[in-house]
Amino acid sequence: MRSSASAVVLAMCCLSGVMTPCAGFSISPMGFMHGGGRAANARGMEKSFSSKKIVFTIPPSLRTQSSPASALRMTELEVGPYQYSVDFVPCYRDGVSQIRNNHSRLLPHLEHIRKQEFFRLFAVDLLSSCTYMPTEDSPCEMDKCEIECSEDVPDKMRERDTTEHDFRLDGWVRWDMPGDFTDYYDLVQEPERWTEYDGRVVWKFIHERICFQVDINDPENAWKRDFNRAISGLHASVSAHVLENMMEVKGWDYDSDEAFAEYKRRISNHPEAIANLHFSYMIMLCAIHEAAPRLKNCSYMGTADQVLPSMLALTSDPLLVHEDVQKAAASMRRHATSSSAKVWKARLRTRDLLGTMNCVQCNLCRLHGKVAALGLSVSLQILLGDEGMGGSYEDLHRVEIAGLLTTAAKFGHAVEVVGKFERRRLGSM
């Protein structure tokens, strides 16, 4: 029964130009087109649309024997327009509005922080095999995906990362350990960019297997929708960074019709992407606020004089403590501590999210995917902890702090890119 229903229910969200299952349902294999800008299509499915509901009719060959009432539930499922967008969730909508209107003053501080040595170097394994799906070698053209490891890594950083190798087996966070099979890479020297790598299979797996699919519409499963929104926002961030570099390579500006068409195909044609990007950025900022005592008292391996001015300005900004923004953290905890919530399932999936990045065959994409997955996982660890009530920040390792701040900077920059396109779309640019 589940496979029949999941094969025909389409809950669409946008990520990197993909029509993907957002916060919910799996789609047919033919319905996932990465970067193609095509709407998902399920064979044999009739879809009728109205302003209030979308009705999916299951062909007779897929229906199972059941009572009339259950048959009705199976064959007609009301899906409100952009149901999983935070624009329709009051506890998040107001915070997202605050982020959208006031976040720009944070960007110089986040940009300065991410460029400091403490935050820009990560030990990453680019040789691990993919254990989630069959793969075949499909390298990027013209070596666009290849990156150079950093030779200028302080010995004290290597020693610290080696010492801070412990993690909780049942926790949210994983990362690649320094060793014979990992190299350090500098995210400033190797920024996110457009490589033309086709990652449709990996993103398909993430949205259909890492994201929750079962009983996603049940009121008590808001915690599942929160998790899926966060993954959606991560993907939207990647889309924005790739688009920005594509514009640089092709010589487009924000007034370019070509750039605007690409923006619509990748992001704005799927409104959930924009809202979920802001949601993910908001929860990153909430996590930074929670961890502020740790962040303000870290020595940063002897570079505190370079880091602390921006860190203090960031952690003390009124936006981070605004009631509408903090309401998001409180709501996530309320959802995660409901009687039916099973937060441990989300913890397992963040670990699988990192592991899935080993299936990415573009080394640059794998590097940034792993760091973004790390940063998002750290934020969930801080905000929710083991049981949804919040976790400890006192024992955050160097790589966890770096991942958190670097990913927040990524999301913030992506929000800025999207904002410029949105101003053009609304005729104010």
Solvent accessible surface area in square Angstrom, and as a share of the most:
residue,aa,sasa,rsa
1,M,133,0.59
2,R,158,0.58
3,S,85,0.55
4,S,20,0.13
5,A,30,0.24
6,S,24,0.16
7,A,39,0.30
8,V,7,0.04
9,V,12,0.07
10,L,11,0.05
11,A,3,0.02
12,M,47,0.21
13,C,1,0.00
14,C,0,0.00
15,L,0,0.00
16,S,6,0.04
17,G,1,0.01
18,V,0,0.00
19,M,25,0.11
20,T,0,0.00
21,P,0,0.00
22,C,2,0.01
23,A,0,0.00
24,G,0,0.00
25,F,25,0.10
26,S,21,0.14
27,I,8,0.04
28,S,19,0.12
29,P,106,0.66
30,M,114,0.51
31,G,1,0.01
32,F,8,0.03
33,M,50,0.22
34,H,34,0.15
35,G,22,0.21
36,G,39,0.38
37,G,40,0.39
38,R,154,0.56
39,A,75,0.58
40,A,7,0.05
41,N,91,0.47
42,A,8,0.06
43,R,183,0.67
44,G,61,0.59
45,M,24,0.11
46,E,125,0.56
47,K,81,0.34
48,S,66,0.42
49,F,137,0.57
50,S,70,0.45
51,S,105,0.67
52,K,168,0.71
53,K,70,0.30
54,I,39,0.20
55,V,16,0.09
56,F,10,0.04
57,T,48,0.28
58,I,1,0.01
59,P,26,0.16
60,P,105,0.66
61,S,103,0.67
62,L,67,0.33
63,R,107,0.39
64,T,54,0.31
65,Q,179,0.80
66,S,49,0.32
67,S,61,0.39
68,P,118,0.74
69,A,60,0.46
70,S,23,0.15
71,A,35,0.27
72,L,107,0.53
73,R,164,0.60
74,M,29,0.13
75,T,19,0.11
76,E,83,0.37
77,L,50,0.25
78,E,115,0.51
79,V,11,0.06
80,G,27,0.26
81,P,69,0.43
82,Y,105,0.40
83,Q,63,0.28
84,Y,7,0.03
85,S,2,0.01
86,V,0,0.00
87,D,64,0.33
88,F,122,0.51
89,V,28,0.16
90,P,80,0.50
91,C,22,0.13
92,Y,0,0.00
93,R,101,0.37
94,D,51,0.27
95,G,0,0.00
96,V,1,0.01
97,S,44,0.28
98,Q,43,0.19
99,I,0,0.00
100,R,105,0.38
101,N,108,0.55
102,N,44,0.23
103,H,7,0.03
104,S,62,0.40
105,R,109,0.40
106,L,0,0.00
107,L,32,0.16
108,P,84,0.53
109,H,52,0.23
110,L,2,0.01
111,E,60,0.27
112,H,75,0.34
113,I,1,0.00
114,R,58,0.21
115,K,86,0.36
116,Q,26,0.11
117,E,71,0.32
118,F,4,0.02
119,F,0,0.00
120,R,52,0.19
121,L,4,0.02
122,F,4,0.02
123,A,10,0.08
124,V,6,0.03
125,D,21,0.11
126,L,24,0.12
127,L,141,0.70
128,S,35,0.23
129,S,84,0.54
130,C,26,0.15
131,T,115,0.67
132,Y,69,0.26
133,M,31,0.14
134,P,134,0.84
135,T,72,0.42
136,E,140,0.63
137,D,121,0.63
138,S,59,0.38
139,P,96,0.60
140,C,20,0.12
141,E,118,0.53
142,M,163,0.73
143,D,104,0.54
144,K,60,0.25
145,C,2,0.01
146,E,90,0.40
147,I,20,0.10
148,E,136,0.61
149,C,46,0.28
150,S,14,0.09
151,E,147,0.66
152,D,120,0.62
153,V,12,0.07
154,P,31,0.20
155,D,103,0.53
156,K,108,0.46
157,M,2,0.01
158,R,95,0.35
159,E,112,0.50
160,R,53,0.19
161,D,10,0.05
162,T,78,0.45
163,T,100,0.58
164,E,32,0.14
165,H,108,0.48
166,D,84,0.44
167,F,80,0.33
168,R,133,0.48
169,L,142,0.71
170,D,62,0.32
171,G,5,0.05
172,W,2,0.01
173,V,10,0.06
174,R,46,0.17
175,W,23,0.08
176,D,29,0.15
177,M,58,0.26
178,P,31,0.19
179,G,49,0.47
180,D,142,0.74
181,F,150,0.63
182,T,19,0.11
183,D,69,0.36
184,Y,8,0.03
185,Y,15,0.06
186,D,8,0.04
187,L,7,0.04
188,V,43,0.25
189,Q,122,0.54
190,E,20,0.09
191,P,62,0.39
192,E,32,0.15
193,R,65,0.24
194,W,45,0.16
195,T,5,0.03
196,E,85,0.38
197,Y,42,0.16
198,D,72,0.37
199,G,7,0.07
200,R,95,0.35
201,V,88,0.51
202,V,9,0.05
203,W,29,0.10
204,K,48,0.20
205,F,31,0.13
206,I,1,0.00
207,H,1,0.01
208,E,23,0.10
209,R,157,0.57
210,I,6,0.03
211,C,2,0.01
212,F,4,0.02
213,Q,20,0.09
214,V,62,0.36
215,D,84,0.44
216,I,0,0.00
217,N,43,0.22
218,D,49,0.25
219,P,115,0.73
220,E,82,0.37
221,N,12,0.06
222,A,15,0.12
223,W,15,0.05
224,K,21,0.09
225,R,37,0.14
226,D,4,0.02
227,F,9,0.04
228,N,1,0.01
229,R,6,0.02
230,A,1,0.01
231,I,1,0.01
232,S,1,0.01
233,G,0,0.00
234,L,2,0.01
235,H,0,0.00
236,A,1,0.00
237,S,4,0.02
238,V,33,0.19
239,S,0,0.00
240,A,0,0.00
241,H,22,0.10
242,V,26,0.15
243,L,0,0.00
244,E,40,0.18
245,N,29,0.15
246,M,10,0.04
247,M,8,0.04
248,E,121,0.54
249,V,96,0.55
250,K,96,0.41
251,G,66,0.63
252,W,59,0.21
253,D,82,0.43
254,Y,36,0.14
255,D,99,0.52
256,S,17,0.11
257,D,102,0.53
258,E,97,0.44
259,A,0,0.00
260,F,30,0.12
261,A,54,0.41
262,E,27,0.12
263,Y,0,0.00
264,K,76,0.32
265,R,54,0.20
266,R,20,0.07
267,I,1,0.00
268,S,18,0.12
269,N,91,0.47
270,H,16,0.07
271,P,45,0.28
272,E,12,0.05
273,A,0,0.00
274,I,22,0.11
275,A,2,0.01
276,N,0,0.00
277,L,0,0.00
278,H,5,0.02
279,F,0,0.00
280,S,0,0.00
281,Y,0,0.00
282,M,0,0.00
283,I,0,0.00
284,M,0,0.00
285,L,0,0.00
286,C,0,0.00
287,A,0,0.00
288,I,0,0.00
289,H,53,0.24
290,E,48,0.22
291,A,0,0.00
292,A,9,0.07
293,P,63,0.39
294,R,46,0.17
295,L,0,0.00
296,K,81,0.34
297,N,124,0.64
298,C,9,0.05
299,S,71,0.46
300,Y,0,0.00
301,M,27,0.12
302,G,64,0.62
303,T,26,0.15
304,A,25,0.19
305,D,112,0.58
306,Q,94,0.42
307,V,0,0.00
308,L,41,0.20
309,P,87,0.55
310,S,12,0.08
311,M,0,0.00
312,L,80,0.40
313,A,35,0.27
314,L,0,0.00
315,T,9,0.05
316,S,83,0.53
317,D,15,0.08
318,P,89,0.56
319,L,4,0.02
320,L,0,0.00
321,V,80,0.46
322,H,60,0.27
323,E,133,0.60
324,D,26,0.14
325,V,0,0.00
326,Q,42,0.19
327,K,74,0.31
328,A,0,0.00
329,A,1,0.00
330,A,54,0.42
331,S,1,0.01
332,M,6,0.03
333,R,57,0.21
334,R,137,0.50
335,H,29,0.13
336,A,6,0.04
337,T,63,0.36
338,S,40,0.26
339,S,128,0.83
340,S,40,0.26
341,A,20,0.16
342,K,91,0.39
343,V,9,0.05
344,W,123,0.43
345,K,67,0.29
346,A,4,0.03
347,R,18,0.06
348,L,78,0.39
349,R,61,0.22
350,T,3,0.02
351,R,46,0.17
352,D,50,0.26
353,L,1,0.01
354,L,18,0.09
355,G,16,0.16
356,T,0,0.00
357,M,7,0.03
358,N,27,0.14
359,C,3,0.02
360,V,11,0.06
361,Q,52,0.23
362,C,0,0.00
363,N,34,0.17
364,L,2,0.01
365,C,42,0.25
366,R,17,0.06
367,L,0,0.00
368,H,10,0.04
369,G,10,0.09
370,K,7,0.03
371,V,3,0.02
372,A,5,0.04
373,A,1,0.01
374,L,7,0.03
375,G,0,0.00
376,L,2,0.01
377,S,4,0.03
378,V,0,0.00
379,S,0,0.00
380,L,3,0.02
381,Q,31,0.14
382,I,3,0.01
383,L,0,0.00
384,L,12,0.06
385,G,0,0.00
386,D,40,0.21
387,E,114,0.51
388,G,0,0.00
389,M,144,0.64
390,G,31,0.30
391,G,24,0.23
392,S,57,0.37
393,Y,51,0.19
394,E,112,0.50
395,D,99,0.52
396,L,6,0.03
397,H,25,0.11
398,R,0,0.00
399,V,13,0.08
400,E,17,0.08
401,I,0,0.00
402,A,0,0.00
403,G,0,0.00
404,L,0,0.00
405,L,1,0.01
406,T,5,0.03
407,T,0,0.00
408,A,0,0.00
409,A,7,0.05
410,K,18,0.08
411,F,1,0.01
412,G,0,0.00
413,H,65,0.29
414,A,0,0.00
415,V,5,0.03
416,E,42,0.19
417,V,3,0.02
418,V,1,0.01
419,G,20,0.19
420,K,65,0.27
421,F,0,0.00
422,E,26,0.12
423,R,103,0.38
424,R,57,0.21
425,R,124,0.45
426,L,126,0.63
427,G,67,0.64
428,S,79,0.51
429,M,110,0.49
